Amino acid sequence: MEPILQTIDLSKYFPIQRGINPFSKAKKFVRAVDGVSVTIWKGTTIAVVGESGCGKTTLARAMALLTKPTAGDVIFNGKSIINGKTNLKQVYRDLQMIFQDPESSLDPNIRVGNSIGEPLEGLMGWSKAEVRGAVDKSLAAVGLPLDCVDRFPGQLSGGQKQRVAIARAISPQPKLVILDEPTSALDASVQAQILRLLLQLQKDYSLSYMLITHNIAVAEYLSDFMAVMYSGNLVEYGLTEEIMAKPRHPYTIALISSAPIANPWKRNLLQVEIRGEVPSAINPPPGCKFHPRCPYADGICSRQTPKLEEVSQGHFVACHFKEKTA
Amino acid sequence: MTNLLRVENLSVCYESRGGRVTALDKVNVDIRSNELLAVVGESGCGKSTLALAIIGLLPNPPARVLNGEIEFKGTNLVQLQPARMREYRGTQIAMIFQEPLSSLNPVYKVGDQIAEAIIVKKSREDGHAVETEFMQKTHKVTLPSKVPKRPRSGKRISAELKQEIIASLKLVRIPDPEQVIDRYPFELSGGMRQRIMIAMALSQEPALLVADEPTTALDVTTQAQVLKLMRELMEKVKTSILLITHDLAVACQVADRVAVMYAGDVVEAANVFELFSKPLHPYTEGLLSCLPTGSKHKVDLRPIPGSVPDLRSPLVACKYASRCPHVMKKCTEKKPDLIEIREKHEVACYLHGEKNGTDTANN
C-alpha cells in the first residue's frame, strides 16, 4: 500500500488574547492540534474519532489547506503542500471536502447545476459543454434526477442537499475526499442511504476517504483504519477492527463503551465508569491530558506526555500504562 | 403497573400559510408509573409536538389541538384552563429541553435559579387552595399571587435553603456544589448545565419528567453520564420519564418501553427487548436495518426507499404505504389501528393481527 497523504508532527495553535491591549505580549494559545502524525493509505478510509473540541476538524482543515498549520508538514501524493512550491490547483483538484451541514455549504441563491459546475470551470479549465456533461455525470452518480440542475438548494430535502455536496466533491475526480461529519445532520434512514452511496463511490472512483466523526457506529461501519484524538493529541491508531475489538488506550475504552449500541441485552451505557469532561484546550492538564479522568493514572502521567508506541503490528497507543489494558 | 398518563386519539395540527399540517394524527400512548418510555422517530414525525402537548406548551397559534384527551392522574389536561394547567406544569410534569444554555437564565446564578424552583414548590404546597379558587372565580390568566420574588443574590438565600440547593446538586453528582451555586450558566460545561436542568426539574418531585432530546447537544461520554444519571434518579425519586429521541441506540440502551412514531402516528409500541428482537411494523424493521452495527465487510445497510409523505395533505391511508415492501390494497384505503398483538406489544399494521382485518370489514 502507498500513502496518499501523510502528516508529520502537524500542529495548529490559535492565539487568544486576554484583555483589550492589542500590543500585549503575553499571548496564550489554544492547542487545537498538537503534533499529530497520521497516514492515509490509497483506496482506504481512515476515521478520525473524538469528542467536540478534540481537534479533529482542525486537523482536516489543516490537511485541506483551509488553515495554515503552525508547525509540521503535510505530504500529499509524495510532495509537501505546505512549503509553497507545489501547484495548488492540482491539490485543490485532488483533495476535496464534504462538510457536516449541507444547508450552509451550498449557496442558497445559486442553482444546483452552477454550484457543482462553477468550480470545475476554474479548476479543470473545461468548456461549458464539458462542465455540463460532468455535472450530469456526477448527479447521476449520487442518484439525483437530472432536473435537479435547475433547482435551488431550498427546494431539496436534507439528504438530497448532502447528495449535491457529494456530487460537487467528486466532480473534479479527486483522489482524497475529506468527510467532515457527513451524516450527523441527517436522520437514520437518510444516513444509511448516504453511507451506502459513499461506499459505492469509493469503489467506482477508487477514492480514499478521511472520515471525521464523533459517531463510533458510523466510523466502525465505514473505515478501515481508526485514529482516536483527545484534546489535540492522537492517542490511538490502528486497524478499525482491532481497535473496536481490543481498544488499548483508557480513553478509547471509555469512548467505545459510551457509544450507544442498538442491542438491549448489552446495556453498556449504564455501566460506563468515565468521570469528568474534556479539559479546556487553553489550560490543558500537564503530562497526559487524559490523566484527570483516567482510572489508571499515576504520578508519571501528570509529569510526562506519553509517546505513541507500537503495541502490535500497526497498532499504536500513547499511554504509560498500556500493558495494563492488554 | 398502573397508567400514569394516557394519551388517547390526540390530534394536533399546525395552521400555516401553505395549509394545515397534521403533526399528530389520532395518537394513542400510555406511560406507566416508574417507567422510562422512549418515543423515537425521524425529524418531523411529531415526537416533540407530543411532548409539548403533554406539558401544555404548544405554541398556539399556529398549533391547535383538534381532538383527543391527555389523561393524567384522572384529569384531562387538554381541556384545562391555562391557569389550572400551571399547577401541573413544573410540579407534576416537569420538562428538560435539548439545549440547556437556552433554558437557563444567563443573568442569574445557578444557585438562585434552583432556589426559585424550590421556593415556588413550597409556596404552591402552602397556598395551593387559595390560588386555584381565585383562578376559577376570575377566569383570568394571572400569575399566582403567592409566588415570592426570586432572591437577587446568593447572600439572601437562607442557610436552610442553601442546604437544599446543595443537596439537589449533589443528587445530580455535580462536583463541589458549594462553588457551583455561585456560578453563571455560561461558566459551566454542557453536561453540567444539563445536570442543573435535571436538578431543577427533579426538585419538584414530579410524577412525570418529559425529556426532549436531553443529550443530543452533548458529547458521547457526557451523554453516557447524563443518561445513566437519569436512569438512576428515576428509581430513586420514583418518577416516570418520557424520553424523546431520534437515536434508536440511545432508546435501546435506557428505555423500558419504546414507541416508534412515523409521520404523526405511533406505529409500534413495545417492551424494549421485544421491539429490538421482534419488530413487527415494516417501518421499525426498516429503521433497524438502517443502523450501522458493525464494519462494512459484515453489515449490509438497507436504507428505506422513498421519503416521508407531505403532512399538509391529510392521508386516510397508512402513511408508510408508499415506502412499504409489503403494501396491500387495504393499506391505501384505511389507516390501521394500533392494536395489542401480544402482551405489551402494540402495532398499527394490517400484516399483524386478525383484529385489524375484521375492524375494517365491520366499518
Chai-1 contact restraints between the chains, C-beta under 6 A:
chainA,res_idxA,chainB,res_idxB,connection_type,confidence,min_distance_angstrom,max_distance_angstrom,comment,restraint_id
A,E51,B,D219,contact,1.0,0.0,6.0,A-B,restraint_1
A,S52,B,D219,contact,1.0,0.0,6.0,A-B,restraint_2
A,D187,B,E42,contact,1.0,0.0,6.0,A-B,restraint_3
A,D187,B,S43,contact,1.0,0.0,6.0,A-B,restraint_4
A,A188,B,L287,contact,1.0,0.0,6.0,A-B,restraint_5
A,A188,B,C290,contact,1.0,0.0,6.0,A-B,restraint_6
A,S189,B,C290,contact,1.0,0.0,6.0,A-B,restraint_7
A,S189,B,P303,contact,1.0,0.0,6.0,A-B,restraint_8
A,S189,B,I304,contact,1.0,0.0,6.0,A-B,restraint_9
A,A192,B,C290,contact,1.0,0.0,6.0,A-B,restraint_10
A,A192,B,L301,contact,1.0,0.0,6.0,A-B,restraint_11
A,A192,B,P303,contact,1.0,0.0,6.0,A-B,restraint_12
A,Q193,B,P303,contact,1.0,0.0,6.0,A-B,restraint_13
A,L195,B,L301,contact,1.0,0.0,6.0,A-B,restraint_14
A,R196,B,L301,contact,1.0,0.0,6.0,A-B,restraint_15
A,L199,B,K296,contact,1.0,0.0,6.0,A-B,restraint_16
A,A217,B,P292,contact,1.0,0.0,6.0,A-B,restraint_17
A,V218,B,P292,contact,1.0,0.0,6.0,A-B,restraint_18
A,E220,B,S295,contact,1.0,0.0,6.0,A-B,restraint_19
A,Y221,B,P292,contact,1.0,0.0,6.0,A-B,restraint_20
A,Y221,B,K296,contact,1.0,0.0,6.0,A-B,restraint_21
A,A254,B,T221,contact,1.0,0.0,6.0,A-B,restraint_22
A,S258,B,V220,contact,1.0,0.0,6.0,A-B,restraint_23
A,S258,B,T221,contact,1.0,0.0,6.0,A-B,restraint_24
A,S258,B,A224,contact,1.0,0.0,6.0,A-B,restraint_25
A,A259,B,V220,contact,1.0,0.0,6.0,A-B,restraint_26
A,P260,B,A249,contact,1.0,0.0,6.0,A-B,restraint_27
A,P260,B,V250,contact,1.0,0.0,6.0,A-B,restraint_28
A,P260,B,Q253,contact,1.0,0.0,6.0,A-B,restraint_29
A,I261,B,A249,contact,1.0,0.0,6.0,A-B,restraint_30
A,A262,B,L248,contact,1.0,0.0,6.0,A-B,restraint_31
A,A262,B,A249,contact,1.0,0.0,6.0,A-B,restraint_32
A,A262,B,C252,contact,1.0,0.0,6.0,A-B,restraint_33
A,A262,B,L291,contact,1.0,0.0,6.0,A-B,restraint_34
A,P264,B,C252,contact,1.0,0.0,6.0,A-B,restraint_35
A,P264,B,V272,contact,1.0,0.0,6.0,A-B,restraint_36
A,P264,B,F273,contact,1.0,0.0,6.0,A-B,restraint_37
A,P264,B,F276,contact,1.0,0.0,6.0,A-B,restraint_38
A,R267,B,Q253,contact,1.0,0.0,6.0,A-B,restraint_39
A,L269,B,A224,contact,1.0,0.0,6.0,A-B,restraint_40
A,L269,B,L227,contact,1.0,0.0,6.0,A-B,restraint_41
A,L269,B,Q253,contact,1.0,0.0,6.0,A-B,restraint_42
A,L270,B,K228,contact,1.0,0.0,6.0,A-B,restraint_43
A,L270,B,R231,contact,1.0,0.0,6.0,A-B,restraint_44
A,V272,B,A224,contact,1.0,0.0,6.0,A-B,restraint_45
A,I274,B,T221,contact,1.0,0.0,6.0,A-B,restraint_46
A,E277,B,S189,contact,1.0,0.0,6.0,A-B,restraint_47
A,E277,B,G191,contact,1.0,0.0,6.0,A-B,restraint_48
A,E277,B,T222,contact,1.0,0.0,6.0,A-B,restraint_49
